[in-house]
Structures are given as C-alpha cells and as structure tokens.
Amino acid sequence: MKQNIGSIERVLRIVAGLIAIALVFVGPATPWGWLGLVLLATGLAGWCPPYALLGISTCKTRPKA
C-alpha cells in the first residue's frame, strides 16, 4: 500500500475521526459517529482505498535526485 494521503489531510482525518467517535459517547448516540473509525483508520494508515481506485493522491511529490 503506497501512501496517498498527505500530512495535513492525515491530521484532519485523525482529528475528525476522534471527534466523531467521541460524539457517540457524549453527544447524540447515532450510528453515524462510528464512521469516525473509518476516518481514524485511514488517517493513521495514510492510505485511502477510494483514492487508490480513483488515482488520487494528496501527498507531495518529491523530485528525483
């Protein structure tokens, strides 16, 4: 699995995932909050399956030396 999520997006996904999971316990207890697990997992892994299928990458490309 090649990383296809950039640093800023990874941080945003992790934060959003944690917030969504926390809402399950302290806010309205709806199943939508469990989608935070998907955001958290993709943020921690740095790889998003839909991005891979569509050929999208938010990683910065490094010039070859």
N, C-alpha and C positions, 0 to 999 in steps of 0.2 A: 504494500500500500504506500504509494507516494503521497506526501502531504499535499493537500490542495486548499488548505485554509491558512490565510496569513495570520500574523501575530495579533493584530488589533481585532480581527474577527474572532479569533480563538478566545481572547479575553472577554469580548462581548457575549459570546455564546456561553461561556462558563458562568458569567455573572447572571445572564438572563435565565439560564438553566437553574441555578441555585435559587433565584427569586421565585421562579415558577414552582419549584419543589416546595419551597417554604410556604407558599400560598396554600398548598394542600393542607398544611398543618395549622396555620394561624388565620387564614382567610376563608373565603368560600370553598368548601370542600367539594370541588368538582374534579372529574377525571382529566380535564384539560391541563391541570397542573402537572400531571405525570409526563406530559410532553417535554417537560424540563429535563427529564432523564436523557432524551434524545439530544437536546442541545448540549447538555453536560458531557455526554459521551463523545459527541463529535468534536467538541471543543478540546477535550483532553487528548483525544487521539490525533487531532489535526487533520482528519480525513473525513470527507462528507460523500457518501455514496451517490446522491443525486448530482453533485458537482462532477464526480468522476464519469458518470454516464453522459453528462452534457458537455464534458470537456472544459469545464470552468475551473479556474484556479485564481485565488486571491493572494497567493504567495508572490513575493517579489522575486523576479528572475535575476540571477546573478550572472554577470558577464563571465565568459570563459577566459581563463588566464592564458 
